[in-house]
Amino acid sequence: MYKYLERCFSDFKQRGFVVGYDTRGQVTSSCSSHRYVPTPFVPYAVQELKAVAGVMITASHNRKEDNGYKVYWETGAQITSPHDKEILKCIEECVEPWNGSWNDNLVDTSPLKKDPLQDICKRYMEDLKKICFHRDLNSKTTLKFVHTSFHGVGHDYVQLAFQVFGFKPPIPVPEQKDPDPEFSTVKCPNPEEGESVLELSLRLAEKENARIVLATDPDADRLAVAELQENGHWKVFTGNELAALFGWWMFDCWKENKSNADVKNVYMLATTVSSKILKAIALKEGFHFEETLPGFKWIGSRIKDLLGHGKEVLFAFEESIGFLCGTSVLDKDGVSAAVVVAEMASFLETRKVTLTEQLSKVYEKYGYHMSKTSYFLCYDPPTIKTIFERIRNFESPKEYPKFCGAFAILHVRDITTGYDSSQPNKKSVLPVSKNSQMITFTFQNGCVATLRTSGTEPKIKYYAEMCASPGQRFYDKVLSLHEDVTIPVVNPLLAFTLIKRLQSDWRNVVHSLEATENIRALKDGYEKVEQDLPAFEDLEGAARALMRLQDVYMLNVKGLAQGVFQRVTGSSITDLYSPRQLFSLTADDCFQVGKVAYDMGDYYHAIPWLEEAVSLFRRSYGEWKTEDEASLDDALDYLAFACFQGTKYPDNKRMARNVLKYERLLSQNTLQMATETVIQRPNVPNLQTRDTYEGLCQTLGSQPTHYQNPRLYCSYETNSSPYLLLQPARKEVIHLRPFVALYHDFVSDAEAQKIRELAEPWLQRSVVASGEKQLPVEYRISKSAWLKDTVDPMLGTLDHRIAALTGLDIQPPYAEYLQVVNYGIGGHYEPHFDHATLSAVEAGGATAFIYANFSVPVVKWLTSGYMSMDRNSEDRAAPTLKIEALADGSLSEKPGAKATGREG
């Protein structure tokens, strides 16, 4: 080493050379010392002291019998070629130790020796403040942390780092706190091994009521983290999972503290065998991501280059729990990583979020990245070489495998030979590394798997990762809304959200920038099912249905957004419906409802929904998700304009800034601006009795009173029909004038399911008569289908049953065909008033008879019929009979001339 450095640097003796060592040492070499340091201190000292190079004597987390050293060049980064080869040559040229090499006193007596440890430690701790963003929160946190240094050098320095960040000291594991080159309490001093080597620290954490355990390896350049879960089990994070958290945290803090800086100047790095989660974050947030060959020597060198070109590097990592936050050190650093995790956890604690929960949020936002890493031990180098050569010549010379089991291989990259089948010239973009074995397979299904040899241990390592496309992540999100497909979507909020996820949200994901890497496959998959997904008219109708429910039941918008159905009258709050699955709306969901109202010119509904959207967007710190239609800016713009149009003027600075946008309208509405008016609920045609109807919906009218009438009765009916003798109809008379009867269990489960299956392909937006034509109208949001009795014998059987019960001829032209109606959310359509019931059985709801002031509750497979024989009624053409099967609001049959338009 000396010979090579003397050859490279003419000022070698003036600038000096940094040497550090940890507690590891073999008895025969006597190289242990009490002046131990963490590995990161050596590259840090090389830069700070402007030394020509540095050496850290350590074997890191290897077994106790091993030893070795790491070399850093004057840049502060580990050496790469040609320095490594040249140093090796010098070693081979000088195999005999120099005279005096075994003189231990030289360390204390040589005039060339200086001990800068105290100064370097002070400078290092001062530089840590650059990546401390919430010192006040740290000092107040109630979280407790346990730290183990695995018998290594980390204890003192992690304690100091916590002090710098304002924390109370972490709780040390007493059995592992002090240096011990025998590593007496662990079989292997490698925190990567997980829960098996963290036993002492986890038990101590449980005893001390500490939720988070931090573990640095013996030379304190790696960090493992474990968190106690609600179920009492511990989650030990993988290196890739921690990198996802670090990447989110470092960029989020950068945004908060440097809002005016150029994001295109920002970089994050990872080794090629590590997770691509940083790449996903970079694609969405707009900064740069680069990958290097395995090993922090490549990362450190690349960071130095980027810094030299004025770039800003926030974070870098390798999957083997090696992390670098900031650029004070150009190597992985377990000390700084430990205290950054503590700050991250403390910050999240103030928002009642755990590290595990935040990891899920990161994956939800940027795409799930599921990885598996492990290794095989192999102590025979020729065997390792044979394995890799077999792969390179699998079925014939220079032919790589085309399949791995049943899975097709799309591309192969061999860093050892420089081959890459994905490149036009078949040459690897990453540098060739002939001294190590490494082959990467990209599978047809998107999986990427790498097989490589370790540079420091007798291991063949493998790394595999599946990066879920945004569409897959979104599909999982949709499934979570309605997991049991056998249960109807009875919660109106959940139904609206499911329609929205499958309509606008999925479309947004498909066309997002995030999806660019898989855009063709994603679009192909979407196009295959697009025709079966809800259309925009379904989403629009669902939004309007929520507004109907809001009006009829006087529901509070803020409560609806939180998933609760409450009527608010003054200071009184009444719970109307408690769904089995509580489901809240997102900011974008609320925006969609408000936008539908806005597009209709209905500012009465638009403003409260847009206000709630703005509130929720702000609560999420303006976070935007790929599937979202809108952002905080969009919601504010729509809200400002809605308030302007509705003549409600909030204290909204955005509105004041949009002078050009509103200038024309201001000039047209000068007189209207003079006074602020209360925004009125829009008038709806054919709703002269709306107030009566809504009062009935909210109170169920006189239903309890009229049920006490002694003239009401229940009976089994055959109507003198042989058809009903073996199975009489169960009749309940519930009103005498008009005469209304309920027939229970009129339709069986099997019949209803069959009717659904027959009708589903034919469901279309319901229409109304317009002259001689049938036209859809905006106020009618249901879908219906007409089924002839020739479609299936079961329909004929049902017609016979109805005819036997009523004594009427229900065959065309005397009656319509069987009409199957999907009422949708909130009911049928406005002119018939029944639009505003919570029409699923679980949710309640009823058919309302407005002039009679009573309602009929919804009961599964119930048939209701009423007869109007009033000669003075509006319908003078003929007596009218309506029979309706209330099957979760979806099945109705209406024989007869026509309805009066007064039914619910």
LINWO-V39842 format. One line per field, one symbol per residue. burial: I if it has 16 or more other ideal C-beta (glycine too) atoms within 10 Angstrom, else O. A space follows every 50 residues. Layout:
burial->???
//
This chain:
burial->OOOIIOOOIOOIOOIIIIIIIIIIIOOOOOOIOOOIIIIIIIIIIIIIIO IIIIIIIIIIIIOIOOIOIIIIIIIIIIIIOOIOOOIOOOOOOOOOOOOO OOOOOOOOOOOOOOOIOOOIIOIIIOIIOOIIIIOOOIOOIOOOIIIIII IIIIIIIIIIIIOIIIIOOIIIIOOIIOIIIOIOIIOOIIIIOOOOIIOI IIOIIOOOOIIIIIIIIIIIIIIIIIIIOOOOOIIIIIIIIIIIIIIIII IIIIOOOOOOOOOOOIIIIIIIIIIIIIIIIIIIIOIIIIIIIIIIIIII IIIIOIOOOOOIIIIIIIIIIIIIIIIIIIIIIIIIIIIIIIIIIIIIIO OOOIIOOIIOOIIOIIIIIOIOIOIOOOOOOOOIOOOIOOIIOOOOOOOI OOOOOOOOIIOIIIIIIIIIOOOOOOOIOIOOIOOOIIIIIIIOOIIIII IIIIOOIOIIIOIIIIIIIIIIIIIOIOOOIIOOOOOIIIIIIIIIIIII IIIIIIIIIIOIOIIOIIOOOIOOIIOOOOOOOIOOOIIIIIIIIIIIII IIIIIIIIIIIIOIIIOOOOOOOOOIIOIOOOIOIIIIIIIIIIIIIIOI OIIIIIIIIIIIIIOIIOOOOOOIIIIIOIIIOIIIIIIIIIIIIIIOOO OOOOIOOIOOOIOOOOOOOOOOOOOOOOIOOOOOOOOOOIOOIIOIIOOO IOIOOOOOOOOOOOOOOIOOIOOIOOOOIIIIOIIOOIOIIIIOOIIOOO IIOOIIOIIOOOOOOIOOOOOOOOOOOOIIIIIIIOIOIOIOOOIOOIIO IIIIIIOOOIOOOOIOIIIIIIIIIIIIIIIIIIIIIIIIIIIIIIIIII OIIIIIIIIIIIIIIIOIOOOOOOOOOOOIIIIIIIIIIIIIIIIIOOOI OIII
//
